[in-house]
Amino acid sequence: MNQYRGRMIASSTVIVVVCLWNFIFYVILKNQPYWKIDFLFTLAIVIIAWWLGMYYDRSKHYLQRIKLSEQRFRKLSTEMNHVLTHIQDVVFQTDSTGKISYLNHAWEKLTGYTVNESTHSIIYHFIPFDNKEEVQKKMKECVKNNVEHTRFEVSYKKKDGGKFWGMIHLTFYYNEYGVFEGTVGTITDITERVYAEEELIEMNEHLAIQSQKLAIAGQLAAGIAHEVRNPLTSINGFLQLIYREGREDRQYFQIIFDEIKRIEVVLSELLMLAKPQAIYFQEVNVVEVVQQVVTFTQSNATLHNINIEFINKGNDIYILCDENQLKQVFINLIKNSIEAMNNGGNILVTSYRKNGQAVITIEDEGMGMTDEQIEKLGEPFFTTKEKGTGLGMTVCLRIIKDHQGQLHVKSVPGKGTKISISIPVTDSVLVNQDRIIVT
């Protein structure tokens, strides 16, 4: 009945008023009645009263619905604010220029900046300079192509100077004409995951280095056996000569001692290669390091009818390096040159100083590489060998990068390859993170 209350009250009121008016007009004032006109007039007034009552009832109903909607909206808004306040991910909104219009409180916990001081700031302000250009470029491409959703990883600056890694899930919204108006998105803290991945990569690279060392040691076993067998033959022969003839010639003993020392040097180099070593940077004469590697690998090269020649174009060159790791690089590259020459040939190793850099070049007469193969050098598990692991060059590039060096490759298919390694000398400040430069 409540939904008809207005109509009933209005109609009843009109009927009472009309009856009272008729009583006064016809009974008390004794006017002559006009029943048709009075009936039509009364009917019209009742209809108008009924319509006004209906309008009132509908208005009251709509007001009740609006009130209920407001209550639901306030409840939903409170629940949404509760969720946004306690959610761990950052929720944000920006306009078309990248200006922040909304942030939840997770932003304060993650960055150290308050919501008030961050709102109305440009979102790119919180991205480190070296990543800012890349993010802006990606955003422009998404807007240009009318992309609706995207996600990517980026580092953010904290108020205390630190940084964290965030996974951004971004939604772009446009107006009815397709014009970009802004973004809504979330930022998830993935710092622990990124650091865990970096640690895993570093561990894998370390294991790859050790595996590569053992693999090279196995491949050089034939050469090592050859190097050890010759001194042992000399020692055996001179000992038999001394025993049979009863001679005590000091010259024979000196030869025996020299051969034993030669065995010791060869085995020490092999153990140094295979045994895991702690990374320790110290000032080292790189010329001596290269000379030792050439001597060490010559025996293996001889088995393949290959001659290795070393030329130092200058004085001693000192660099800060981990000697064992640097030997690993030179051995890997010389070994690659040996394997690239199936029909024998020559390998030329040179060292010189240029523009504050110690430059070591390894040039062979092997099969060479195409530009496409050079571009893929350093990619894990990419190899031009049938039985290669594809880790050797990856390990070399990692070590060279740790030494702030560069690796240049020049190759002609069918004619050979020339690899140049440049590492800053101890009095140079040059730092370059490039891993491969194709010339």
Disulfide bonds with the S-S distance in Angstrom:
none
